[in-house]
Amino acid sequence: MSVEDGPPNEQKPPQVPATGTLLVDTGRRDQVGEFRGTAGPYWSLRPVCGGTEWEAEPANVRAPSPMERLRAETARCNARSEGRIL
């Protein structure tokens, strides 16, 4: 039996992104976060303007749309200019 002979509905786990990658957690009402690392089977995400990290299931995470990315990057720039984050 070769590796490709697994169950037909078996999905490969998503590839772990680079630290700092913007992602959307569909399990948290499409909240955009920055990838910080892994915590067991979960991915740690942090709000783009700083704050408490949360754990997301990799199956519930997707890449942001261009509009979501623009909003997140604008929010980060605004927070930085107001001194709320470094």
N, C-alpha and C positions, 0 to 999 in steps of 0.2 A: 504494500500500500504506500503510495507516494504522498507527499505533503498536500498535493492538490486534490486528493481524494477525500477530504473532510466532508462533514455534513453540508448540504447545499445552501442552507441559510446561515452558515457560520460567517460572521463578519470579523475582519481584522481590526484590532484596536487602532484608533487614530494615532498618527505619528505625533510625538511630543513636539510642540513648537519651540522656537527659540525664546529665551527670556526677554520680556518686554513686548512680545507680540500682542496686538490688540485682538480680543476675541469677544464673542457675544454668548452669554449663558442663557439659553432658552428656558432653562429651569428656574430662572429668576426674572421673569418678565422681560427678556431680551436686554438684560443689563450688560453694558460693555465694561470689560475689565482687561487688565494687563496681565499676561501670563507671568507667574513668578516661579513656578516649579511644580513638582509632583509631591503628593502626600499620600502614599499608599496607592490605591487605585484611582484617586481623585487628582484633579489639577487645581492648584492654588491660583486664584485670580485676585487682583486688587483693583479697586476703583481708580480710574485714570486721574482723578484729582486728589488721590491719597485717601487713606482710611483703612479700615479693617479688611483684611483678606478674607475670602470665603473659598470653600471647596466646591468644585463643580464636577459633575460626572462628565467624562470626556464625550460620551454619546450625546450630551445636551449642549455641546459647544460647537459654534460655527464661526466662520470668518465674517467680519462685519461688512455690510454693504458700503459703497462709497459714501453715502450720506451719514451712516452711523460712524464711520471713521472720521469724517470731517467734523461732526458734532463733538466727538470725544477729543480730538486734537485741539479744537477751539476751546473746549472747556478746560483742558489742561493748560493751554497758553494763558487763558484768563485767570485761572487760579494762581499760576506762577507770577503773573504781573501784579496780582493783588497781595502777594506774599503768603498765600495760604499753603503753597508747596514750594520746595526748592527745585 
